[in-house]
Amino acid sequence: MYLLGNVLVGLVALLHLYFLVLEMFLWDTPFGRKAFALTPEFAAESKTLAANQGLYNGFLAAGLIWGICCGDDGFAITLFFLSCVIIAGIFGAMTVSRKIFFVQALPAMIAVGVTLMAR
């Protein structure tokens, strides 16, 4: 169960690294515009804001990876950063799109559940 928890936390971290790449580097490309359903004009105007958001996703991924690397001592770190992901996902679902709950918050909630059960 411990290994499964770490794998799930790792997947949440990888997901946030993917968000980082999308938001920081691909935002105004055809792929990025399609992923977020953006017009070329809006993508160009909001590129700096998206890059900032991508950086925050990178920090979330870094925190989750840090927690995993600390082993048992990283339990609180992992739970803290998963909680941040869940809160961000719920806020995004409430303010932008319900889809964000399923893409961001739900995987983190599952990771929290498995991590707590492995404890």
FIKOLZA-1660 file (N, C-alpha, C; in steps of 0.1 Angstrom, whole numbers, plus 5000, padded with zeros to 4 digits):
% residues 119
   i   px   py   pz ch aa at
   1 5008 4988 5000  A  M  N
   1 5000 5000 5000  A  M CA
   1 5009 5013 5000  A  M  C
   2 5020 5012 5007  A  Y  N
   2 5029 5023 5008  A  Y CA
   2 5034 5027 4994  A  Y  C
   3 5038 5016 4986  A  L  N
   3 5043 5018 4973  A  L CA
   3 5032 5024 4964  A  L  C
   4 5020 5019 4965  A  L  N
   4 5009 5025 4957  A  L CA
   4 5007 5039 4960  A  L  C
   5 5007 5043 4973  A  G  N
   5 5006 5057 4977  A  G CA
   5 5016 5066 4970  A  G  C
   6 5029 5061 4970  A  N  N
   6 5040 5069 4964  A  N CA
   6 5038 5070 4949  A  N  C
   7 5033 5059 4943  A  V  N
   7 5031 5059 4928  A  V CA
   7 5020 5070 4925  A  V  C
   8 5009 5070 4933  A  L  N
   8 4999 5079 4930  A  L CA
   8 5003 5093 4933  A  L  C
   9 5011 5096 4943  A  V  N
   9 5016 5109 4946  A  V CA
   9 5025 5113 4934  A  V  C
  10 5033 5104 4929  A  G  N
  10 5042 5106 4918  A  G CA
  10 5034 5110 4905  A  G  C
  11 5023 5103 4903  A  L  N
  11 5015 5106 4892  A  L CA
  11 5009 5120 4893  A  L  C
  12 5005 5124 4905  A  V  N
  12 4999 5138 4907  A  V CA
  12 5011 5148 4904  A  V  C
  13 5023 5145 4908  A  A  N
  13 5034 5154 4905  A  A CA
  13 5037 5155 4890  A  A  C
  14 5036 5143 4884  A  L  N
  14 5038 5143 4869  A  L CA
  14 5027 5151 4862  A  L  C
  15 5015 5150 4867  A  L  N
  15 5004 5158 4861  A  L CA
  15 5007 5173 4862  A  L  C
  16 5012 5177 4874  A  H  N
  16 5015 5191 4876  A  H CA
  16 5027 5196 4868  A  H  C
  17 5037 5187 4865  A  L  N
  17 5047 5190 4856  A  L CA
  17 5042 5192 4842  A  L  C
  18 5033 5184 4838  A  Y  N
  18 5026 5185 4825  A  Y CA
  18 5019 5199 4824  A  Y  C
  19 5012 5202 4835  A  F  N
  19 5005 5215 4835  A  F CA
  19 5015 5227 4834  A  F  C
  20 5027 5225 4841  A  L  N
  20 5037 5235 4840  A  L CA
  20 5041 5237 4825  A  L  C
  21 5044 5226 4818  A  V  N
  21 5048 5227 4804  A  V CA
  21 5037 5233 4796  A  V  C
  22 5025 5229 4797  A  L  N
  22 5014 5235 4790  A  L CA
  22 5013 5250 4792  A  L  C
  23 5013 5254 4804  A  E  N
  23 5010 5268 4808  A  E CA
  23 5023 5277 4805  A  E  C
  24 5035 5272 4807  A  M  N
  24 5046 5280 4806  A  M CA
  24 5052 5281 4792  A  M  C
  25 5051 5270 4785  A  F  N
  25 5058 5269 4772  A  F CA
  25 5048 5266 4760  A  F  C
  26 5037 5261 4762  A  L  N
  26 5028 5257 4751  A  L CA
  26 5015 5265 4750  A  L  C
  27 5013 5274 4759  A  W  N
  27 5001 5282 4761  A  W CA
  27 4996 5287 4748  A  W  C
  28 5004 5294 4740  A  D  N
  28 5000 5301 4728  A  D CA
  28 5003 5293 4715  A  D  C
  29 5006 5280 4717  A  T  N
  29 5008 5271 4705  A  T CA
  29 4995 5265 4702  A  T  C
  30 4994 5259 4690  A  P  N
  30 4981 5252 4686  A  P CA
  30 4977 5241 4696  A  P  C
  31 4987 5234 4702  A  F  N
  31 4984 5224 4711  A  F CA
  31 4978 5230 4724  A  F  C
  32 4985 5240 4729  A  G  N
  32 4981 5246 4742  A  G CA
  32 4967 5253 4740  A  G  C
  33 4965 5260 4729  A  R  N
  33 4952 5266 4726  A  R CA
  33 4941 5256 4726  A  R  C
  34 4944 5245 4720  A  K  N
  34 4934 5234 4719  A  K CA
  34 4931 5228 4733  A  K  C
  35 4941 5226 4741  A  A  N
  35 4940 5220 4754  A  A CA
  35 4931 5229 4763  A  A  C
  36 4932 5242 4761  A  F  N
  36 4925 5251 4770  A  F CA
  36 4913 5259 4763  A  F  C
  37 4911 5255 4750  A  A  N
  37 4900 5261 4742  A  A CA
  37 4902 5276 4741  A  A  C
  38 4914 5281 4737  A  L  N
  38 4917 5295 4737  A  L CA
  38 4917 5300 4722  A  L  C
  39 4913 5312 4721  A  T  N
  39 4916 5319 4708  A  T CA
  39 4930 5323 4707  A  T  C
  40 4936 5325 4695  A  P  N
  40 4950 5330 4694  A  P CA
  40 4951 5343 4701  A  P  C
  41 4942 5352 4700  A  E  N
  41 4943 5365 4707  A  E CA
  41 4943 5364 4722  A  E  C
  42 4934 5356 4727  A  F  N
  42 4934 5355 4742  A  F CA
  42 4947 5348 4747  A  F  C
  43 4951 5338 4740  A  A  N
  43 4964 5331 4744  A  A CA
  43 4975 5341 4744  A  A  C
  44 4976 5349 4734  A  A  N
  44 4987 5359 4733  A  A CA
  44 4986 5369 4745  A  A  C
  45 4974 5374 4748  A  E  N
  45 4972 5384 4758  A  E CA
  45 4974 5378 4772  A  E  C
  46 4972 5365 4774  A  S  N
  46 4972 5359 4788  A  S CA
  46 4985 5351 4790  A  S  C
  47 4994 5351 4780  A  K  N
  47 5006 5342 4781  A  K CA
  47 5014 5344 4794  A  K  C
  48 5016 5356 4798  A  T  N
  48 5024 5359 4810  A  T CA
  48 5017 5354 4823  A  T  C
  49 5003 5355 4823  A  L  N
  49 4996 5350 4835  A  L CA
  49 4996 5335 4835  A  L  C
  50 4995 5329 4823  A  A  N
  50 4996 5314 4823  A  A CA
  50 5009 5309 4827  A  A  C
  51 5020 5316 4823  A  A  N
  51 5033 5312 4827  A  A CA
  51 5035 5312 4842  A  A  C
  52 5029 5323 4848  A  N  N
  52 5029 5324 4863  A  N CA
  52 5022 5312 4869  A  N  C
  53 5011 5309 4864  A  Q  N
  53 5003 5298 4869  A  Q CA
  53 5010 5285 4867  A  Q  C
  54 5017 5283 4856  A  G  N
  54 5025 5271 4854  A  G CA
  54 5036 5270 4864  A  G  C
  55 5042 5281 4867  A  L  N
  55 5053 5281 4877  A  L CA
  55 5048 5275 4891  A  L  C
  56 5036 5280 4895  A  Y  N
  56 5030 5275 4907  A  Y CA
  56 5027 5260 4906  A  Y  C
  57 5023 5255 4895  A  N  N
  57 5021 5241 4893  A  N CA
  57 5035 5233 4895  A  N  C
  58 5045 5239 4890  A  G  N
  58 5058 5234 4892  A  G CA
  58 5062 5233 4906  A  G  C
  59 5059 5243 4914  A  F  N
  59 5062 5243 4928  A  F CA
  59 5054 5231 4935  A  F  C
  60 5041 5229 4931  A  L  N
  60 5034 5218 4937  A  L CA
  60 5040 5205 4934  A  L  C
  61 5045 5203 4921  A  A  N
  61 5051 5191 4917  A  A CA
  61 5064 5189 4925  A  A  C
  62 5072 5200 4927  A  A  N
  62 5084 5199 4935  A  A CA
  62 5082 5195 4949  A  A  C
  63 5071 5200 4955  A  G  N
  63 5068 5197 4969  A  G CA
  63 5064 5182 4970  A  G  C
  64 5056 5177 4961  A  L  N
  64 5052 5163 4961  A  L CA
  64 5064 5154 4959  A  L  C
  65 5073 5157 4950  A  I  N
  65 5085 5149 4948  A  I CA
  65 5094 5150 4960  A  I  C
  66 5095 5161 4966  A  W  N
  66 5103 5163 4979  A  W CA
  66 5097 5154 4990  A  W  C
  67 5084 5153 4991  A  G  N
  67 5078 5145 5001  A  G CA
  67 5081 5130 4998  A  G  C
  68 5080 5126 4986  A  I  N
  68 5083 5112 4983  A  I CA
  68 5098 5109 4986  A  I  C
  69 5106 5118 4982  A  C  N
  69 5121 5115 4984  A  C CA
  69 5125 5114 4999  A  C  C
  70 5117 5120 5008  A  C  N
  70 5120 5120 5022  A  C CA
  70 5115 5107 5029  A  C  C
  71 5108 5099 5021  A  G  N
  71 5103 5086 5027  A  G CA
  71 5093 5088 5038  A  G  C
  72 5094 5081 5048  A  D  N
  72 5084 5082 5060  A  D CA
  72 5085 5096 5066  A  D  C
  73 5097 5102 5066  A  D  N
  73 5098 5116 5071  A  D CA
  73 5091 5126 5063  A  D  C
  74 5087 5123 5050  A  G  N
  74 5081 5132 5042  A  G CA
  74 5066 5131 5042  A  G  C
  75 5060 5124 5051  A  F  N
  75 5046 5122 5052  A  F CA
  75 5038 5135 5053  A  F  C
  76 5042 5143 5062  A  A  N
  76 5035 5156 5064  A  A CA
  76 5037 5165 5052  A  A  C
  77 5049 5165 5046  A  I  N
  77 5052 5173 5034  A  I CA
  77 5042 5169 5023  A  I  C
  78 5042 5156 5021  A  T  N
  78 5033 5150 5010  A  T CA
  78 5019 5154 5012  A  T  C
  79 5014 5153 5024  A  L  N
  79 5000 5156 5027  A  L CA
  79 4997 5171 5025  A  L  C
  80 5007 5179 5029  A  F  N
  80 5005 5194 5028  A  F CA
  80 5004 5197 5013  A  F  C
  81 5013 5192 5004  A  F  N
  81 5012 5196 4990  A  F CA
  81 5000 5189 4983  A  F  C
  82 4996 5177 4987  A  L  N
  82 4984 5172 4982  A  L CA
  82 4972 5180 4985  A  L  C
  83 4972 5185 4998  A  S  N
  83 4961 5194 5002  A  S CA
  83 4961 5207 4994  A  S  C
  84 4972 5212 4991  A  C  N
  84 4973 5224 4982  A  C CA
  84 4967 5221 4968  A  C  C
  85 4970 5209 4963  A  V  N
  85 4965 5205 4950  A  V CA
  85 4950 5204 4950  A  V  C
  86 4945 5198 4961  A  I  N
  86 4930 5196 4962  A  I CA
  86 4923 5210 4963  A  I  C
  87 4929 5218 4972  A  I  N
  87 4922 5232 4973  A  I CA
  87 4923 5239 4960  A  I  C
  88 4934 5239 4953  A  A  N
  88 4935 5246 4940  A  A CA
  88 4925 5239 4930  A  A  C
  89 4924 5226 4930  A  G  N
  89 4915 5220 4921  A  G CA
  89 4900 5223 4924  A  G  C
  90 4897 5224 4936  A  I  N
  90 4883 5227 4940  A  I CA
  90 4880 5242 4936  A  I  C
  91 4890 5251 4939  A  F  N
  91 4888 5265 4935  A  F CA
  91 4887 5266 4920  A  F  C
  92 4895 5259 4913  A  G  N
  92 4894 5260 4898  A  G CA
  92 4881 5254 4893  A  G  C
  93 4876 5244 4899  A  A  N
  93 4863 5238 4895  A  A CA
  93 4852 5248 4898  A  A  C
  94 4853 5255 4908  A  M  N
  94 4843 5265 4912  A  M CA
  94 4843 5278 4903  A  M  C
  95 4855 5282 4899  A  T  N
  95 4857 5294 4892  A  T CA
  95 4859 5293 4877  A  T  C
  96 4864 5282 4872  A  V  N
  96 4867 5281 4858  A  V CA
  96 4859 5270 4851  A  V  C
  97 4861 5258 4856  A  S  N
  97 4855 5246 4849  A  S CA
  97 4854 5234 4859  A  S  C
  98 4843 5228 4859  A  R  N
  98 4841 5216 4867  A  R CA
  98 4851 5205 4863  A  R  C
  99 4856 5205 4851  A  K  N
  99 4865 5195 4846  A  K CA
  99 4878 5195 4855  A  K  C
 100 4882 5207 4860  A  I  N
 100 4894 5208 4868  A  I CA
 100 4893 5199 4881  A  I  C
 101 4881 5198 4886  A  F  N
 101 4879 5189 4898  A  F CA
 101 4884 5175 4895  A  F  C
 102 4880 5170 4883  A  F  N
 102 4883 5156 4880  A  F CA
 102 4897 5154 4875  A  F  C
 103 4903 5165 4869  A  V  N
 103 4917 5164 4864  A  V CA
 103 4927 5166 4875  A  V  C
 104 4924 5175 4885  A  Q  N
 104 4934 5179 4895  A  Q CA
 104 4930 5175 4909  A  Q  C
 105 4918 5178 4914  A  A  N
 105 4915 5175 4928  A  A CA
 105 4913 5161 4930  A  A  C
 106 4905 5154 4922  A  L  N
 106 4902 5140 4924  A  L CA
 106 4914 5131 4925  A  L  C
 107 4924 5132 4915  A  P  N
 107 4936 5123 4917  A  P CA
 107 4943 5126 4930  A  P  C
 108 4944 5138 4934  A  A  N
 108 4951 5142 4947  A  A CA
 108 4943 5136 4959  A  A  C
 109 4930 5136 4958  A  M  N
 109 4922 5131 4969  A  M CA
 109 4924 5116 4970  A  M  C
 110 4925 5109 4959  A  I  N
 110 4927 5094 4959  A  I CA
 110 4941 5092 4964  A  I  C
 111 4951 5100 4960  A  A  N
 111 4964 5098 4966  A  A CA
 111 4965 5100 4981  A  A  C
 112 4957 5110 4986  A  V  N
 112 4957 5112 5000  A  V CA
 112 4951 5100 5007  A  V  C
 113 4940 5095 5002  A  G  N
 113 4933 5083 5008  A  G CA
 113 4942 5071 5009  A  G  C
 114 4949 5068 4998  A  V  N
 114 4958 5057 4998  A  V CA
 114 4970 5059 5007  A  V  C
 115 4975 5071 5007  A  T  N
 115 4987 5075 5015  A  T CA
 115 4983 5073 5030  A  T  C
 116 4971 5078 5034  A  L  N
 116 4967 5077 5047  A  L CA
 116 4964 5062 5051  A  L  C
 117 4959 5054 5042  A  M  N
 117 4957 5040 5045  A  M CA
 117 4970 5032 5047  A  M  C
 118 4980 5037 5040  A  A  N
 118 4993 5030 5041  A  A CA
 118 5001 5033 5053  A  A  C
 119 4996 5043 5060  A  R  N
 119 5003 5048 5073  A  R CA
 119 5001 5038 5084  A  R  C
% end
